[in-house]
């Protein structure tokens, strides 16, 4: 790659604003006359409210409104995002007396100050009729649903060949059952919004991954035209799937603002985020792999039970990656949903892929150990260029290069095979583990609009949300390198329904959706300005030559094989319209190989992870600095998921016991060693013209598996649950 001139460098275009506090997030807004809201929540796990006492709350000085039930026709459900709706769940609090889970809101209190609102909300009391509660996969009273028989074909079982028949003929068969816990994403920015009415129009400022869903969901809930609602979300202080849809408090804030005639800010507490927002559900995995003596994997079965709520079926897609990690010709995936008494679970970084890869890659490691094979060599021998499920070629697949480059950087050739065979001078046990990860190459429709000005400035509006992943930088860098203009001359607008339609940003498709649309718009701009098809451009002179102050162009992008009229209509209605991983003629995935060293102290058994090497195949790296940050961040999260994170269910009253950042344990600086990341950086020729594939999700996939495999190598103990903690090693 040729050197980039300093004026065109775009390491991170919004870095200075972020570190100096210039960035304003959704609930930073303080309009004149602002009131503050707080939620009162249910203290039972299941049942109904028989009466509510609000007198003490209403007596608190400064309280303006205590709302326990929406009026007739004032509020409707927005529907479940994955069921044709807009919300993280279909249940909308304050519409009836039913309590589906602990922490469900039973009232919203509005006051002059946040202190008064919080005090008053704590004084709202209720009496209840309770019902039997089922909180985990094995609880009495759960309902088990066959996913393939209940949900649309996109969630059907994945089957290729004859897995059971082939397993019976294999030389070696390994099997394991793995339990993965409930986990909660904890972005620094709490869920919250500011709702204000401008006459009959509603303006909402909210940190969201899906401003389009908020806009259209509120329209459905409040019974008004979506054109009268604007949602502004220029920055999000972390999302990780938790903010990918309409939250139940947004409509309540809008109703409170309409009733009081003043803007209302509602910010959930950290405990309420645990109890009234989506989370990673508990799941159980049974994996069986059959192979020949030389390590050729011939058949695999992956069966999953996953937690969901009573009111929504949150689907699982765990087997989507395990069917494609290797070239296993006979595969059967089967998924069941277990209805429990919780809020509807949802997407949390690598939502299915992290648990699935831990279970599958642990079993692959078992197989290598039983056969006396090097885990890397066995994985290399089972690579494939074709999708085992469809038979189509992969759009690009560089798993072999990821493994070989990672092994070289890690120094894998110095690993001894037998568990417990590597020790430091002080007796510390050392383990080296490896695991693969994959994530679908998804793509979504996007609209990009570029306005070029006679002063040389460029305004780029595109569907997407800035959650810290660096989408602004990726867009600005693409434009700067295409036109040869300084990044300082480019402004990027995302997450704002006043501009172009906004699609959900999730699933590692943010960059893969936005950049192709921006690339197409750049082509249209060159035509409109009479510029050459490529090369540096004098934008100011070209605009001036048109005799106009500004020249505006617009372009759309849809995924290969997607019918534009259908997906663009869904985009404009705020509905998800993702394509992939299977496209006409090819299948698309991103891949990663993780190499991990663990050190286990000889006396207390404390586990350390001093170094990790991760090599990713994510197509062309559109923004090297932010890509490296994404990959390192995914590794850190994988370390937490493997050794720290679990949401502890309260078996008495429902909800979660460690619902704060003090007791929901995550890694800190002292837990993190050297994380060496690298990229294959070969453009994907089929997925889009830019050649990019997703990175944010795949970066976490397989980390926990590599850590578990390293712990086995250090100790000879195979743990089939997460997190793996000190007491496991002492047992």
VEXMARKOL-293085 format. One record per residue: residue in one letter; x, y, z of N, C-alpha, C in turn. Coordinates in steps of 0.02 Angstrom, whole numbers, plus 50000, padded with zeros to 5 digits. Atoms other than C-alpha are relative to their C-alpha. Example, Ala and Ser with C-alpha at 12.3 -4.5 7.8 and 13.67 -1.06 7.14 Angstrom:
REM VEXMARKOL-293085
a500454994150000506154977550390500455006050000
s499584994149997506844994750357499615005550037
//
This chain:
REM VEXMARKOL-293085
x500434994050000500005000050000500445006250000
x499604993950003500675017249956499875004250062
x500054995949940500995029650095499435005149992
x500554995250000499525040750141500265006750024
x499764993349979499905059450148499715001850068
x500244998249933499745066750323499325003450000
x500644996550001498275077850272499414995349989
x500545004750013497295062450221499934994750054
x500045005049947497615052450378499365000850040
x500634999949963496045047750471500024994550053
x499945005249950496625037450619499354999350041
x500635000049963495085042450719499745007249999
x500174993050014494165057950662499665003450059
x500354996949944493155060750821500364998950067
x499645001649938494495055850947500075006150046
x499894994149958494875073551006499355002150034
x500654998049970493035077751032499814995350057
x500195004849948492795061851132500415000950064
x499584999749940494275063651248499985006850034
x500064993449969493965082251278499305001450024
x500684999149975492125079851317499565004349955
x500414995850045491485089551166499404996149973
x500555004050027490385075051110499415000350048
x500614999949961488585075951169499594993749984
x500415006150007487625059851198499275001750010
x500714998750001485745057851196499745003650062
x500274997049939485375061851378500425005750027
x499654993849982486645075951384499585006149985
x500424994350020485285086851310499625002750060
x500364996749946484555099551431499605005849970
x500414994650028483155109451345499675004050055
x500334995949949482275123651436499384996550028
x500585002949968480985117751562500034992550010
x499935007249996481685100151571499764997250067
x500195003949942480855088151693500374993449999
x499635006349994481635072051756499534994450022
x500435005749985480835054851764500394994350030
x499725006149972481165038951861499474994650000
x500475005750004480385021651856499944996750068
x500125004649945479585011951997499884993249970
x500005006650032479744993351967499724994750046
x500305005649964478944976952018500524996450042
x499555003749955479704967352163499824992650004
x500145007250003478954950452119500234997449932
x499755003050061479484938151986499454998849948
x500555001550046477774934751912499345000650036
x500664999449969475954938651944499635006049972
x500344994050022474874954151939499965005050057
x500084994649952474684970852026499265000350020
x500704999449977473114971452134499835007050022
x500124993049983473334989252197500675003650002
x499404995949999474575003452189499875006250043
x500064994149956474855017152319500525005149978
x499554994750025475585033252249499995006350043
x500094994049960475115045352388500665002850025
x499374997649973476835046352467500445002949944
x499604997550056477655048652298499755006849977
x500294993750023476465062552248500135005750049
x499894994949948476845071652412500725002650000
x499314997850002478705073352373500025006849964
x499974993450032479075091852334500314999649931
x499754999850068479325094852148499734994649954
x500285005250042478375079652087499435002949958
x500494997350047477335083951933499504994749975
x500435005250028476625067151879500224993350027
x499885007049985476465049251940499514996049958
x500425003650048475825037951802500084992550011
x499985007249990475375019851840499664996049945
x500345003550055474295015751690499865005049944
x500144995650058474185023251516499245000449990
x500704999150013472505030251466499754995949940
x500305003650055471305022151343500245002949934
x499754997950066472095022851169500635004250002
x499414995849994473615032151236500654996349984
x499385003950006474875017951221499844993149972
x500065006750028475075002051119500684996650001
x499375003650006476394988451105500325001749933
x499634998950062477744991750976500164993449966
x499845006550029477914973050945500734998250009
x499325002749992479464962250954500395000949935
x499584998550058480884967250837500054994049952
x499925005950042481074949350775499334996849981
x500665002450019479204947150753499615005049960
x500324995050041478854961450635499885006650035
x500104993849963478894974950769500645003950007
x499454995349992480124987450840500344999650069
x499744999949933480414983851024500464994250016
x499585005749979481684973051115499564994450026
x500505005149984480124964051175499325002949983
x500684997750017478274964751136499635002750060
x500344997749939477774967751317500165007350012
x499934993049984477484986151352499715001350069
x500254998749932477354990651538499505005750001
x500514995049984475945001351608499394999649954
x500605001050041474644994251488499484995650035
x500475004149962473874981651609500314998350067
x499765001549932474114973751781500474993950002
x499595006150000475154958651726500745001650013
x499284999549987476934956551792500324993749972
x499695005750034477994945351681500704998450028
x499315001149975479694947551767500155005350053
x499784995349948480524955751916500345006049967
x499704993950027481004973751881499585003349947
x500444997050050479584977051759499725006650028
x500264993749975479054995351774499254999750018
x500714999449980477424998551869499785007250003
x500184993050000477495017551867500585004149974
x499494995150016478425032451797499845006350039
x500084994149958478695047451910500395005749967
x499684994250031479095064851841500035005650050
x499904994749951479825078851946500485005349973
x499584994550021480805094951938500744998149998
x499305002049996482445086451984500064992449999
x499915007349998483175069051965499984997250071
x500025002349930483345067852155499274999050022
x500715000649980481485071152182499664994249964
x500305005550038480995059052044500214993350027
x499755006349973482095045352115499704998650068
x500295000949934481475048052292499264997949994
x500715001550007479665047852237499884993149970
x500085006650030479865032352129500094994550052
x499895004949948480535022952280499424999650049
x500574999949955478955027752376499364997149970
x500585003350031477755019952250499994992750024
x500065006949976477135003752328499414996649966
x500535004050032476054989752261499894993650038
x500145006849976475204973952318499894995649940
x499985004550058475264958652209499654993350016
x500145007149998474564941552175500574996649963
x499425003250030476054930352141499824993349969
x500095006350034476184915252029500664996150000
x499405004150003477404900752013500475002749946
x499514997150045478994906351930500504994849977
x499505004650029480204897051815500565004449973
x499474995250013481894905451802500584997349960
x499435002650037483134893551720499794994249956
x500165005150050483254879951589499714993750030
x500225006249969482894865951713499425001050048
x500514998649951481534874351814499344996549984
x500675002850009479844866451842499555005449969
x500474995350030478524874651732500245003449937
x499784997050064479614879751585499634996649943
x500305002750061478914877151411500554999549947
x499485001150051480074869651279499685000149931
x500274999050067479764874851099500514997949949
x499565001850055480504867050943500055006049953
x499934993950039481224882050852499794999249928
x500135000950071481114875050676499264999249985
x500715001050011479284870650698499585006150015
x500384994349975478804887650766500165006549964
x499774993750028479824901250681500084999649925
x499925000050073480084906450499500594995849977
x499475004550027481214896050384500715002450012
x499324997749989482724907250415500294997450065
x499775002849936482814899350589499934992450002
x500065007250003482654881450530500654996550020
x499405003949985483844867650581500454999649938
x499515000750054485434866350477500214992749996
x499855007150009485694848950406500374999049934
x499655002150061486944841850282500194992750008
x499815007049998487184823550242499644996150054
x500285004449949486864810050372500474999950060
x499544999449943487674815050536499984993850044
x500055005749954487004800950647500274993649968
x499765006050034487344787450519500754999849993
x499284999650008489104793450488500364999450067
x499695000649934489484795250674500094992850021
x499965007049981489134776750696500594996449967
x499455003250037490504772650569500685003250013
x499374996449989491844784650634500464996150046
x499515003249957493444778250713499985002850071
x499994996649936493354790950853499395004550005
x500584995749989491864799850929500095003450067
x499954996249937491964813751060499355003850010
x500644996949984490494821651149500075004150063
x500004995849939490214835551275499375004150004
x500574995649988488804845551353500265006150038
x499714993849976489174863751392499445004750023
x500494995349973488224876251499500305007050000
x499794993050005488374894851462499505004350039
x500434996349955487684907651586499655005949968
x500274993350016486584922951574500565005150008
x499524994549995487674938151541499665006549979
x500274993450016487304956651531500555004549971
x499564994750023488154969651423499895006150043
x500044994249956488524985051525500355006049969
x499714993950028488875000051414500065005550053
x499934994549952489505015251508499395004649998
x500604995850006488035025251440499394995850018
x500615003449981486445019751528499455001149948
x500574999150045484835017451431499605006150023
x500374994049982483935034051426499815004149939
x500234995750056483095047351320499785006750027
x500324993649987482505065251315499455000749948
x500584999450045480755067151241499715007050007
x500284993349998480085084151193499535000949940
x500504998650052478565089751094500105007149974
x500004993550033478665103950970499345000649963
x500685000150027476825106850942499764992849998
x500235006950009476175090350872500574995449980
x499435004150021477915084150829500424998050061
x499605002749945478985073350943500734999449979
x499285000650011480885074650952500294996050058
x499705004349949481845061051044500764999949989
x499275001049999483695061451087500144993850041
x499895006349965484265044051133500604996449971
x499465004250023485835033551124499734993449976
x500325006050028485275019751007500404997449942
x499745003250060485875007350878499484999849945
x500555001050046484205008850790499515005850005
x500434994149996483495026450777499384999249955
x500585001250043482365020650635499454996150035
x500495003949963481515007850747499665004250054
x500314995749950481255020750883499485004549968
x500464995450034480455032650760499354996549982
x500605003450023479255020150684499644996250055
x500315003249944478965010750845499595004850042
x500394994949963478435026550936499385002049961
x500594998450040477285030550792499454994950011
x500505005349988476425013750816499735000350071
x500224999949930476365015651005499555005950015
x500354993849983475725033551009499455001749952
x500544998950049474595032450857500095006449960
x499884994150041475425046550759500424998149940
x499615001450061476265047650589500755000450016
x499285000149988478105043250588500345006449976
x499704993850025478455059250490499995005450053
x500034995049946478015068750649500484998450056
x499525002049948479395060150747500705000249971
x499295000050019481255063350737500414997150058
x499575003249950482565053050828500725001949984
x499324997650010484315059850851500474996150046
x499545004249962485715048350905500695000349968
x499364999350035487375055150841500564995950031
x499495004149966488405045750971499654995450050
x500265004949952488075030351077500594998050045
x499465001749954489095027051233500044992650014
x499985007349996489195008551197499304997149991
x500645003250012487814997251135500034992550010
x499875007249995488384979251108499364995949996
x500635003650009486614974051058499455002250047
x500504998149951485734981151210499565005749976
x500374994250023485184996851118499794999349927
x500145001250071484694988750954499265000549982
x500714999550014482834992250968499685005050048
x500384995349958481485002651051499964997450072
x500035001749929481585002651241499315001750028
x500694998949975479975001951345499915006850034
x500084993649966480345018351435499925005949955
x500014994250044480435029351281499305002649989
x500704997950009478565029651249499725003050065
x500234997349936478255032551435500255007150009
x499734993249996479395047751430499635004749953
x500374995950047478485054151276499305001750025
x500664998749971476795052151360500055004950058
x499914995449944477445060851516500135007149975
x499874993450028478105075151410499375003249972
x500624997350028476435076951323499525002150056
x500454998449945475465076651487500225006250038
x499754994249961476595089351574500115006149957
x499864994450044476885100251422500715002350003
x499294998249994478755100251456500444994149980
x499555005550017480265090151397500134995650061
x499895004849945480595074451500500614995849984
x499425004350005482235065351528499904993950045
x500045006249962482185047151582500654996149990
x499395004050002483795037751624499924994250048
x500055005949958483725019951689500604999750047
x499445001549956484775015151838500374993949974
x499635006050021486115001851817499624993650017
x500385005949982485034989351911499414999149953
x500565000650047483564993251796500244997749931
x499735002550063484684990151645500054992450002
x499975007249992484974972551713499304996849995
x500655003149992483124969651743499485002049948
x500514997750046482244978851604500285001649931
x499714999450067483344977351450500234993149979
x499815006650025483954963151341500664997750029
x499395003049972485364951351391500154993649960
x499835006450031486284935751331499664994450040
x500365005149962485164921051377500454994050017
x499675006349984485734905151461499904995049943
x500075005050053486074891051339500394993750020
x499675006549988486554872651344500134996849932
x499785002650064487504864151203500244992850007
x499745006850005487744845851163500344999549932
x499615000550062489124843351035500304993049995
x499705006650015489634826750956500385000749935
x499594999850061491044825350829500294993049989
x499705006350020491574809650737500555001049949
x499424999050044493244807750647500354993449985
x499555005650014494454795650566500625000750045
x499415000049958496074791050654500505005449981
x499534994750021497034803950551499755007050017
x500264993649979495934817850621499505003249951
x500494997350047494784820250472499314999850032
x500664999749969493134826150545499464998549947
x500495002350050491724817050455499285001850018
x500704998749981490164821050556499985003950066
x500094996249938489534832850692499265001250013
x500684998249978487944835950791500085005650052
x500004994549952487624852250883499285001550018
x500684998949975486034853250988500025005350054
x499994994249955485574868951085499315000950032
x500594997549964484294873451218500175007150021
x499884993049984484144892351239499405003050035
x500514996549962483184902851362499665005449959
x500374994350027481824914751302499485002150051
x500514997749953480384924151383499344996649985
x500675002850011478564919051401499655003549942
x500394996050046477964933051288500315000649931
x499684999750066479224932051144500444993949990
x499535005350017480194918551055500625003249969
x499374997450024481954925251042500384994249968
x499735005950035482714913750909500754999250010
x499295001449997484404905450913500294998549932
x499655001550063485674904450771500704997350015
x499355002449978487064895150859500354995749948
x499695004850046487344881750728500215003149934
x499834996650063487544894550588500765000249990
x499274999950008489414895650624500314993150010
x499675006449987489784878350693499944995349940
x500065003950062489164870850530500525001949949
x499534997450051490474881250437500705001050025
x499324999249976492004881750549500484995549962
x499595004950034492664866450458499614997049941
x500325003250056492304856150304499704993350019
x500325006249977491264843150397499404998649955
x500525001150050490154835150264499334997850028
x500625002449970488864827650382499885003850065
x500114995649943488104839850505499255000450014
x500704998749980486494841450604500005004950057
x500104995149947486054856850703499274999950021
x500695000149975484514857250814499955004950059
x500064994849949483884871650923499305000050029
x500644999649964482524872551054500015006350043
x500094994049959481854887651149499634998250063
x500285001749935481444886751334499705006450030
x500344994149974480144899151395500085000550076
x499904998849929480584906451566499715006950017
x500314993849977479964921051671500515005650007
x499524994550005481154934751616499775004849947
x500094995750058481144949751503500304996449939
x499765003450059481494944751324500755001049992
x499284999350012483344940951298500125003149932
x499854996950065484244948451150500734999349983
x499325000450028485854951651060500505003350046
x499434997449963487464953851157500614997749962
x499445001050045489114954751065500154992649988
x499935007050020489354938450968499474995850036
x500535002749957487654933351037499954992450002
x500025007350004487594915450977500704997149990
x499365002650024489334913550909500494998850056
x499545001149944490294915751072499844993550037
x500135006549966489374901551164500114994149954
x499945005650047489324890651008500734998149988
x499295001450013491184892350974500334997050061
x499715003049940491624888551155499834992650002
x500195007049997490634872351149500334995949945
x499755003950056491184866850977500764999550000
x499275000150001493014871850989500304996250059
x499785004349945493164863451159499974992749979
x500075006950023492544847351079500524998349947
x499475001050050493744849350932500674998950036
x499385000849962495154851251058500024993150034
x500045006849973494564835351145500204994849948
x499865004750054494654826450979500754999849985
x499284999750014496434832350944500404996550055
x499655003149945496974826951117499944992449998
x500105007250001496214809651102500394996749944
x499645002950057497034806950934500755001350003
x499294998449995498724813650992500245004649945
x499834995550055498684827150857500105007150025
x499924992949986499274845050860499355003649983
x500654996750013497694855950877500005004549939
x499974995750059498284868150743500034995849937
x499935004250059498804854650620499334996649983
x500655003350014497124845750640499505005049971
x500454995050027496184861850609500185001649927
x499784998650069497224865450454499774994549953
x500195005750043496844848050387499264999749986
x500735000250009494974851050404499715006549971
x500244993850030494884867950317499624998449936
x500415001250059493704869950170499905006549962
x500154994050041493384881950026499265000549984
x500725000050016491544877250010499594999550063
x500485000249945490074879550127499714993050005
x500265006849996489624862050191499244999549998
x500735000249998487784866750209499705001049931
x500304998550065487434874150037500414997249942
x499565002150055488914867649936500295005749961
x499744994250036489254885249876500715001750023
x499354997649977490994892749880499915005750050
x499994994049958491394905250016500225005949958
x499804994050037491534923049952500755001250009
x499285000149985493244922850035500084996350065
x499875003849938493994911750169500754999150006
x499285000249989495754913550238500154997150068
x499905003249936495654902050389500714997250006
x499335002949998497264893150344500525005450013
x499524994649990498194909650334499965002850071
x500084997649931497464915250502500364995350048
x499695004849956498044899150585500765000149994
x499285000350010499774898950508500345006450024
x499694993849977500134917250539499975000750075
x500074999749928499464916350715500484995450036
x499545004849969500474900750755500725002649998
x499324997450006502054909050692500125005750049
x499924994349955501784925150790500004997850073
x500075002449932501334915350946500604995750022
x499475004749983502794903350936499744993150016
x500365006249985501644888150933500464993849995
x499585005950010503044876350877500354998050065
x499685001749937503744877051056499534996650049
x500495003249955502154869651130500124992550004
x499985007349991502284852251204499294997450005
x500685002550010500794840951179499644998350066
x500345002949942500424833051349499765005550048
x500254995349948499324842551474500465000050061
x499584999449941500324849051621500744999649988
x499295001150016501974847351529500405006549996
x499644993750004502394865951525499935003750066
x500014996649936502884874551687500555005350003
x499494994949987503814890151741500444997650057
x499535001949948505274889551862499694999850069
x500314999849933504144893752010499434995050007
x500535005049997502954879551970499355002149968
x500604997850035501664890051879499864995649940
x500195004150057500724879151757499855004449940
x500084996050061500734885651578499604995949950
x500395003450052499454881351446499935004349939
x500104996550063499334885951264499404996949964
x500605002450033497674884751175499855004049937
x500184996850063496964888851005499264998649987
x500695001150022495204890950936499855004649941
x500254996050056494344897250780499365003550019
x500644996649995492924909450768499765001949932
x500304997850063491734914450630499395004250015
x500614996149994490334926750604499755001549929
x500294999350067489144928550458500195006649968
x499884993950038489544941150323499335003049981
x500664997150011487924950950337500065006649964
x500034993550035487424965950233499295002650005
x500664996849993485984978250247499945005649949
x500094994350045485214991250133500205006550033
x499804993549973485875008750154499925005349947
x500034994150043485625025950081500555004850022
x499474995049985487075038250070499875006249959
x500084993650033486945056550027500635004250012
x499414995849995488445067549991499845007049973
x500084993150022488365086449982500695003249997
x499364996750011489885095049908499885007549994
x500084992749999490105113749937500555003549962
x499514996350039491005127049840500615002150041
x499404998749958492175129649989500424993750009
x499625006349996492775111649968499764995350054
x500255004249947491795104850115499554994449973
x500415005850019490925087850104499604997850061
x500445002649948489435082450208499754993249977
x500205006850018489115063650207499484997650050
x500535002849958487465057050274499884992849979
x500075007150017487275038250285499664996450057
x500315004049949486285025150378500534996550042
x499525003049955487255019550531500015003650066
x499974997049933487605023150713500714999350027
x499334999949972489215027750802499974997850073
x500025003049934489365016350954500704999450030
x499315000649978491235018550977500414995749955
x499645004550045491685006550838500375003749945
x499624996050048492275020550724499705000549931
x500304999750066491005021250583500135006749967
x499834993550029491315039850560500704999949969
x499325000350025493155036450539500034995949936
x500005004150060492855022550413499715003749941
x500314996250054491705033650311500465005749978
x499574994350018492845048850319500624997749964
x499395002650032494365038450272499864997949929
x500195002150067493455030950123499945006049953
x500104994050041492965048150059500665003649988
x499364996550006494665055950094500464996749950
x499555003550046495625042550002499734999849929
x500295000150067494415042249856500115006649964
x499974993450032494405060949822500665003750012
x499384996549985496095065549895499895006550037
x500154993949962495355078150015500184998950073
x499845000849929495845081550197499394997650040
x500545002449958494815072650328499655005750036
x500294994349965494545089450412499455003349959
x500514997050042493465094650263499374995849995
x500555004750006492265079950287499624999650066
x500435001249942490805079350408499564994149985
x500385006250009489885062950434499405000150047
x500625000049962488075062050492499724992950001
x500305006649991487425045550563499505000350058
x500455000649944486035040350681499495005650006
x500444994149998484905054950634499454999049948
x500555001250047483185051750558499815006249961
x500134994050040483155069750494500394999849935
x499615000550061484405064350362499734994249958
x500215005750041484325047650267499704994750046
x500295005349959483375032150327500554996350039
x499515003249956484245023450472499814992750013
x500105007149986484405004550480500344998350066
x499675002849942484844994850636500744998949986
x499285001350004486734994850662500174994650051
x499855005849957487204977850732500304994749955
x499815005750041487814960950674500615001049956
x499394998750040489474967850609499845002249929
x500154997850068488584975250459500015007649994
x500004992750004488784993750502500445002649945
x499534997950051490334996550398499844996849933
x500145003650062489854983250271499375002549965
x500584997050031488214992350241500125007249979
x499914992950013488755010450251500515001349944
x499474998350047490365010050149499814998549927
x500205000850071489645002149989499535005549976
x500454994650019488275015349991500395006549990
x499584994050008489565029150017500414999549937
x499625000950062490625021749878499595001449938
x500444998750056489145022149761499845007549994
x500134992850001488765040149810500605003949975
x499404996850026490565044949775500034999549923
x500045000750073490345038049600499515004949970
x500504995250024488785048549578500245007150004
x499734993349993489675063949642500505001649945
x499524998950055491075061849516499645001549935
x500394998850061489785060849377499695006950002
x500344993549995488835076049440500485005849993
x499504994650004490435086249451500444999649938
x499605000750060491145080149287500714998050014
x499335002149980492645072249373500184993349969
x499785006550023493685057549316499754994650047
x500285005649961493145040449379500414998650062
x499605000949940494585040149503500555005250001
x499464995249992496045050149568499805006150040
x500134994049960496195066149672499565005049962
x500454995250032494915079749641500025006750038
x500084993449971494785098449671499255001250007
x500724999849990493045097949745499735007149996
x500244993150000492885116649773499955002849930
x500014997450068493325120849594499464996649959
x500505003750038492195107249525499295002450017
x500664997549981490695113449625499905007149973
x500054993150026491055131649578499855000149926
x500105000350072491085126649395499284998649981
x500715001450014489275120949409499575006250008
x500394994049987488735138449461499564999550061
x500415001049941487955131649620500445000450062
x499644999949937488435133649801500124992950026
x499955007049977488135115149835499764995349946
x500235005450044487955099249735499864993950044
x500215005649957487005084949816499854993949957
x500145006450034486955066749760499804994950053
x500235005349955486195051149834500064993349965
x499945006750028486465032549810499764995050052
x500235005349955485785016449883500434993749989
x499665006550004486564999549919499544994750027
x500345005849974485714982849938500464993949992
x499575005850001486524966149974499894995949937
x500085004250059486834953949831499384995450007
x500585004350001485214945149786499395002850036
x500584997049966484104956549892499585003949950
x500434996050044482594963449798499975007250025
x499944993149974482904982249811499345003050023
x500624996749982481084987549815499744997550067
x500245002749937480704976049962500435002350058
x499564998449943482224979250071500045007550011
x500004992849990482234997950039499365002450032
x500634998349966480414998650090500044998350074
x499915001749930480844989550251500465005050035
x499544995049972482285001550279499625006450017
x500364993749989481125016550261499474999450053
x500495001149947479895008650384500324998150066
x499655001349938481235005850515500044992750019
x499995007249987481214986850499500664997149977
x499375003150021482754975650489499934996649933
x500015002850068483204969850314500694997249983
x499325002650009484844960450334500014994249952
x499875005750044485504948550203500594996050024
x499425004249983486714934050224499854995250056
x499355000850033487654923650257499974996649931
x500065003550064486974914050107499735004849947
x500194995750055486894924049945499974995849936
x500015003750063486564918749766500714998549975
x499355002050027488114909049716500584999750048
x499455000349952489154911049874499735000850071
x500144999249929489164910950064500555004250031
x499514995249974490024924550165500064999650076
x499844999849928490854923850336500665003750010
x499354997749975492224932850430500274994550045
x499695005349960493474921650520500565003050043
x499464997849956494744923250660500314993950032
x499655005149961496054912350745500315003350061
x499744997349937496484915450928500494995050030
x499495003949965498054909051014500095003150070
x500024997449932498064910651204500504996350044
x499605003049946499314907751343499675001450067
x500234999049932498664905051519500564997850048
x499545001949946499704904151678499584999250063
x500405001749941498974895851833500474999550059
x499554999749943499784899951998499984993550039
x499965006849972500374884452092499644999050066
x500315000949934499584887852263499265001349998
x500724998349997497924896752242499644998649934
x500325001750063497604892152060499725005849962
x500254994250037497304909851999500224999749927
x499875000550072497184910551810500185006949973
x499804993950034498114923951713500044998649925
x499945000550073498104927351526500535005149979
x499484995150014499794935551492500055002149928
x499944997950071499674935551302499494996349957
x500465002650051498494932751157500255002449932
x499884998150069498824932650971499374998449961
x500625000850039497304935150858500115002649930
x499944998150070497284935450669499324999349968
x500674999850026495684940350580499995000549924
x500164999450071495014938350404499345003649995
x500614996050003493774952550386499975003849934
x499984996550063494054957050204500495005850003
x499574994149999494844973850168499925003750066
x500034996249937495284983350326499905007349982
x500184993250022494404999850298500315005350044
x499734995149953495095008550453500464996350048
x499555004249961496665000450526500015001450074
x499964998449929496705009750691499384997750037
x500615002149965494885006750736499904992549994
x500055007350006494974988850670500424996650054
x499585002949948496414984850786499685000850069
x500354998849937495444992650929499414995250008
x500565004749997493924981950886500244993050018
x499765006849988494934965950884500264999250071
x499765000349931495824969651047499415000250050
x500584999649955494174974551128499624993550003
x500345006450000493384958251073500374994850040
x499605004649960494824948551150499915001350074
x500104998349930494634957951314499324997350024
x500665002449981492784953851316499994992350003
x499965007349997493174935651277500334997550063
x499685001849937494334934951427499495000750057
x500514999249949492934941851535499484994649998
x500525005150007491664929651466500254993250022
x499725006549982492844915051497500144999450074
x499745000549932493454919351672499625004250051
x500304995349953492324932551750499235000249997
x500684997550005490594936251684499464994750008
x500625003949995488954928451741499505004150040
x500544996749964487304936051794499674994850045
x500245004949952486764927151953499255000850011
x500734999849994484894923051952499794999350073
x500275000549932483944926052114499464994550000
x500485005650003483064909252144499365001250040
x500584998849957481844916852270499505004849968
x500444994650022481164932652191500085001849927
x499884998450069481764932252012500515005649993
x499514994750012482914944951933500714997550012
x499285001549997484794945751956500305003150063
x499724997949935485794947052117500585004849993
x499404995850008487374955352050499885005349947
x500224995350051486504969251956500325006850008
x499634993749998487864982451968500714998649977
x499325000950025489634985451910500504998150054
x499565002349946490354981152080500024992450003
x500045007249991489764963152080499944996149934
x499975003250065489564959351895500725000749976
x499284999450005491394955451876500234999949927
x499714999650067492304960751718500755000950007
x499274999249995494164961351676500185007450011
x499714993349992495174976351732500704999849970
x499344999650032496874982251671500484994550023
x499535005049972497794970251787499874993049972
x500165006650028496914955551703500224999249927
x499875000150071497464960051528500755000549986
x499304999950020499174955751457500085002849930
x499864997750068499864958151283499514996949951
x500465002450051498594956851143500275002249932
x499684998850064499444955450974499494998349945
x500515001150051498234957550828500285001149931
x499784999350069498444955750642499414998449955
x500545000950048497364955450486500274997149935
x499825002550066497424945750324499955005649949
x500084993950040496784961750240499994998649925
x500125001550071496244953950075499275001549986
x500704998150014494664961950001499584993949980
x500485005150021493144950749984499735002049931
x500164997850068492804950849796499254999949984
x500705001150018490954946349803499505003650045
x500504997549953490124953449958499805007249985
x500154993050020490264971849905500605002849963
x499484997150040491284983249795500595002550042
x499474997649957492284989949942500444994250024
x499625005949980492804972349991500054998850074
x499975000649927492424973750177499524994650025
x500445004549963491704960650294500005002350073
x500064997849931491184962450476500584997950043
x499465001449954492424962850619499795000350073
x500154998749930491624969050780499774993850038
x500255006049966490724952750821500504994450000
x499565005950006491954939850757500605000650045
x499404999149959493344947450861499954996550068
x500095003449936492604939551018499924992549993
x500195007050009492124922750943500624995650004
x499455004749994493274908650996500495001650055
x499524998249947494224918051132499904995450060
x500135004249942493364908451272500204992849987
x499795006850017493664892151181500754999150004
x499275000449997495514895851163500245000150072
x499814999849929495614900151349499854993350033
x500175006549972494694884251398500484994649977
x499535004950026495844874051286500695000950031
x499354998749968497374882451361499994997550073
x500065002549931496744878451537500044992450001
x499945007350005496534860251485500734998049989
x499305001650014498304860251416500435001050063
x499614998849940498944867351580499854995150055
x500215003849942497964856151697499764992949986
x500315006450015497214841351606499264999850019
x500704999649981495494847151667499605003549945
x500434997050051494134850451539499375002850034
x500594996949971492834862851598499485001349946
x500544999650049491174862451509499475005250021
x500444994649981490444878251581500425006450002
x499694993549991490834896751590499615003850053
x499284998950001491504906251678500384994650038
x499555004649965492974895651736500355004150054
x499764995849945493444902151907500484996150045
x499495002849956494704899052043499754993750035
x500255005849964493574886952138499944993949956
x500005005750045493444876051983500684996450002
x499335003050001495324873351985500184997050068
x499865002749934495344870252173499604993650014
x500435005749987493974857052161500314993449979
//
